[in-house]
Amino acid sequence: MSSGVVVGYDGSDGAKEALRVALELGRTYGEKVTIAFAYAVSPVGGEVRDYAAALRELANARVAEALRLAADDEAQDVDGVVVEQDPARGLVELAAERGARTIVVGTRGESPFMGALLGSTAHKLLHLSELPVLVVPAARGA
């Protein structure tokens, strides 16, 4: 039996709305919510070590931010992790490891064509995940 909700969080308006929905799902079904910032370091160009360190710092800051938002929401059972992997694949694997019921992500507001062309995480998740994926649009006027 699966349980839990994994939510991808990058600090964007869409991610904040996805976090709000994931916390609501967690409360409604009495399930743990895992907040994840997933990223992959491209070995192309520049000082890869410095770039990786900066991304890791950003990831930790975003997870800490999301945990503060969750605490303000009085969510019951929440944790946060940094996943050093391609975001879509990382969220799928994390959900499998945690026995999650669903994955929740936000949109960044690009058109469906641009999302497919550029390879949005939400679009990739819809093709990679065997679990339900809830894609939450950013709040209008946010």
Backbone torsions as a table, in degrees:
resi	resn	phi	psi	omega
1	MET	NA	135.6	-179.3
2	SER	-97.0	155.5	175.6
3	SER	-157.2	157.6	176.9
4	GLY	102.1	161.2	-179.0
5	VAL	-130.0	130.4	172.8
6	VAL	-106.7	128.5	179.3
7	VAL	-122.4	128.1	175.0
8	GLY	-79.5	132.4	-176.4
9	TYR	-136.1	125.3	177.3
10	ASP	-127.0	6.6	178.4
11	GLY	90.8	-7.2	-179.9
12	SER	-72.9	166.9	177.3
13	ASP	-59.7	-40.0	177.7
14	GLY	-63.2	-39.3	179.1
15	ALA	-67.8	-37.7	178.0
16	LYS	-64.4	-39.3	177.9
17	GLU	-68.8	-39.4	176.7
18	ALA	-62.3	-40.1	177.7
19	LEU	-62.5	-43.5	179.1
20	ARG	-58.4	-45.1	-179.3
21	VAL	-67.7	-42.1	179.3
22	ALA	-62.2	-41.6	178.0
23	LEU	-64.4	-38.7	176.9
24	GLU	-63.3	-42.8	176.7
25	LEU	-61.8	-44.2	179.0
26	GLY	-59.0	-45.1	178.4
27	ARG	-64.3	-46.9	-175.8
28	THR	-61.2	-42.3	-175.3
29	TYR	-103.4	4.5	178.9
30	GLY	62.5	40.9	-176.1
31	GLU	-117.0	153.8	177.0
32	LYS	-69.5	143.0	176.0
33	VAL	-113.4	125.2	176.0
34	THR	-108.3	119.6	178.2
35	ILE	-92.4	129.0	-177.2
36	ALA	-132.0	134.3	168.5
37	PHE	-108.8	115.5	-179.1
38	ALA	-113.7	140.1	179.3
39	TYR	-154.3	154.4	175.5
40	ALA	-122.2	141.4	178.1
41	VAL	-94.9	122.3	177.4
42	SER	-82.9	130.1	-179.7
43	PRO	-77.6	5.4	-176.6
44	VAL	-84.6	124.5	170.1
45	GLY	75.4	156.4	169.8
46	GLY	58.3	-166.5	178.6
47	GLU	-84.5	96.8	-175.2
48	VAL	-60.8	-39.3	-178.4
49	ARG	-63.4	-43.1	178.1
50	ASP	-66.2	-40.8	179.0
51	TYR	-63.1	-44.8	179.7
52	ALA	-62.7	-40.9	179.3
53	ALA	-64.9	-40.2	178.9
54	ALA	-65.9	-41.1	177.9
55	LEU	-64.9	-40.4	179.1
56	ARG	-63.3	-42.2	178.4
57	GLU	-62.7	-44.6	177.3
58	LEU	-61.4	-45.0	179.9
59	ALA	-58.5	-47.4	179.6
60	ASN	-62.7	-39.4	179.1
61	ALA	-65.2	-42.3	-179.5
62	ARG	-67.1	-40.5	178.2
63	VAL	-65.1	-41.7	177.5
64	ALA	-61.6	-42.2	177.1
65	GLU	-59.1	-47.0	-179.0
66	ALA	-64.2	-38.6	178.0
67	LEU	-65.3	-36.1	175.5
68	ARG	-65.3	-42.7	177.7
69	LEU	-61.9	-40.7	178.8
70	ALA	-65.6	-38.2	178.3
71	ALA	-65.1	-39.2	176.9
72	ASP	-63.9	-28.0	-178.5
73	ASP	-84.2	-3.8	-177.1
74	GLU	57.3	36.9	177.1
75	ALA	-66.3	149.1	-173.4
76	GLN	-79.5	-62.2	-172.5
77	ASP	-126.3	99.6	-174.0
78	VAL	-134.0	138.6	170.0
79	ASP	-137.4	169.9	-178.2
80	GLY	-135.5	143.8	179.9
81	VAL	-140.5	154.6	171.3
82	VAL	-107.7	129.6	-178.6
83	VAL	-115.1	115.2	-178.5
84	GLU	-90.9	75.6	-177.3
85	GLN	-162.4	161.6	174.0
86	ASP	-45.2	130.7	-173.2
87	PRO	-53.6	-48.0	-178.0
88	ALA	-64.7	-50.3	179.9
89	ARG	-64.3	-39.2	179.5
90	GLY	-62.7	-42.2	178.9
91	LEU	-67.6	-39.0	177.7
92	VAL	-62.7	-46.7	-179.4
93	GLU	-66.7	-40.5	177.4
94	LEU	-62.0	-43.9	178.8
95	ALA	-60.3	-40.6	178.5
96	ALA	-65.3	-44.4	179.2
97	GLU	-60.8	-38.9	-176.6
98	ARG	-87.4	-3.7	-177.5
99	GLY	64.5	37.5	-175.5
100	ALA	-69.7	155.4	177.2
101	ARG	-88.6	-33.2	-176.7
102	THR	-155.2	162.0	174.4
103	ILE	-117.9	133.9	-179.8
104	VAL	-119.5	131.1	175.9
105	VAL	-139.7	158.4	176.3
106	GLY	-101.2	168.9	175.4
107	THR	-102.9	161.4	178.2
108	ARG	-102.8	2.9	176.3
109	GLY	90.6	5.0	178.1
110	GLU	-77.1	161.0	178.2
111	SER	-67.7	157.5	177.4
112	PRO	-56.1	-38.3	179.5
113	PHE	-63.2	-48.1	-178.8
114	MET	-66.0	-37.4	177.1
115	GLY	-61.2	-43.4	178.7
116	ALA	-68.8	-41.2	-179.3
117	LEU	-65.2	-45.8	-177.3
118	LEU	-85.2	-11.9	177.0
119	GLY	80.5	56.8	180.0
120	SER	-62.1	151.2	178.1
121	THR	-60.2	-43.8	179.9
122	ALA	-58.8	-45.3	-179.6
123	HIS	-62.7	-44.2	179.2
124	LYS	-63.5	-41.2	-179.6
125	LEU	-59.9	-38.6	-179.3
126	LEU	-61.3	-25.1	-179.5
127	HIS	-97.2	-25.8	-176.3
128	LEU	-92.8	-34.1	-170.1
129	SER	-80.7	138.0	171.1
130	GLU	-90.5	-9.6	177.1
131	LEU	-92.6	159.3	171.4
132	PRO	-61.0	141.7	177.9
133	VAL	-119.5	123.1	177.1
134	LEU	-101.9	115.7	-179.8
135	VAL	-102.9	118.0	-174.3
136	VAL	-106.2	123.6	177.4
137	PRO	-72.8	152.2	175.2
138	ALA	-61.9	146.1	178.8
139	ALA	-62.2	136.5	177.8
140	ARG	-66.8	135.7	178.5
141	GLY	76.9	12.7	-179.8
142	ALA	-75.7	NA	NA
